[in-house]
């Protein structure tokens, strides 16, 4: 698990460097990578959500979170960005809780989805989209 946490931290740092218009990323602290000898790597169990016919899902689910979901999300990392527009692709499924702001996310080949402060949204792995941040936002997020 320490190795996985380290990889997640490295990915978050790389992600922060790639998204120039975005203001902040918080990630768990991690030590420089070392080559653990006791960990056996296995193929990932994460896979894009597939639709019948073999395509990748473009369905973004937006809902009002329960109190329990809100409390759980408080422990997730945060990310924020100013009003901007940029393309994005999801390698993993992501659930986020928008703390502040407003965004319209349009999946490639799909319909725009509006997400506002207080909403919880889930994005499927394999989806590419455009984020149109209308009001500066911050969110808690979790990849799975």
N, C-alpha and C positions, 0 to 999 in steps of 0.2 A: 504494500500500500504506500510506503514511503516513496518508492520508485514512481508509482503512478502520480502521486501528489507532485513530485518534482517535475514530471513531464507536463502536467497540467500548468504548473507555474511557468515553465519555459514557453509553452504555447501562449499563455496570456501575455507574456512579455513581447513575444513576436507579434501577436495581434495588436498590441498597443502601438508598436512601431509602424504597422501597416495602415492604421486608420488615422491619418493626419488631422482631419477636422474634429476628431473626438478629444475631449478634454481630459478625462481621467479613467484610469483602470486601477482597481485595487486587486491584488492577488496575494495568495498566501506566500509568506517568505519561504525561500528554499535555498539549499546549499548548492554550490557548483556540482555538476554531475560527476558521479564516480561510477565505475563499472561494477555493479554488484554481481557476485558470482553465485549467490544462492537463489536468484530469482529465475524461474523458467518462464519465458515469454510464451504466450499462446495467442492464437489468432483472436481478433476482437470479436466480441459478440454483438457489437453495434452494427446495424445495417440500416440503410435508408428504408423508410416506409414505402412499400411498393403498392401501386394500384393494379387492378386487373389490367392485363395488357402489357405489364412490365414497366410502365413509367414511374417516375418518382412522384410522391405526393406533393402537392402545392397547398394543401389545406393548413391554414393557420387557425388554431383554436384560441378564441378569446373568451374569457369568463370573469365573473366576479369571484375572487377567491374566498374561501371560508376563513374564519378566524384562525383555525389550525394551520392552514396553508400560508397565511400571512406570517404567523409566528415562525414557521419553518424557514420561510424565505429570508427572514432577518439574518440568518446565519450564512447565507450565500454571499459570494463576492459582489461588489458593485461596479458599475460601469456608467459612464455618462458622456454626453456629447452635446455640442451647440447645434443650433438650427443648421441643417446641411442636407445634402442629398448624395447618396453613394450606393454602389452595388455591393451585395453581400451574398455569400454562399455558406450553407451549413454543412459541415462535415459530420456533425453529431446532432441528435435531437437537443433542443434547448427549451427550457421553461424559464420565463422571466416574470417578475412583478415590477411594473412601472411605478416608480416612487413619485416622480414629477415629470411633467412634459406631455408631449403629444407627438405621435408619429403615424404616418401612413406607410404600410409595407405592402408592396405589390410584387407577388410572385411572378417570375417570368412565365408568361402564358396564362396568368390567373387574374383574379379580381383584386382591387385594392382593399386592404383591411386597416381600419382605423383602431389605434390602441392609445388609450389615455391613462393618465395617472390613476392608480387604483386597480387597473386591469391586470389580469394574469394571462399571459399568452404562451402558447407552445408552438414551436417551429419544427418541422420534420427534417431529419437528416437528408442530405442530397438536394434540398431545395435551393435555388438561386433566386434572388429577388432584388428589389431596389428599396432602400430605406429613404423616406422623405421626412426628415425630422422637422416638424412645424414649429415646435417650442422646445427649447433646450430640455434634455431629459436626463434622468438618472434611473437606473434599474438595478435590482438584484437579479442574478441569473444563475442557472444551473444547467450544465451539460450532462446528458445521460445517454 
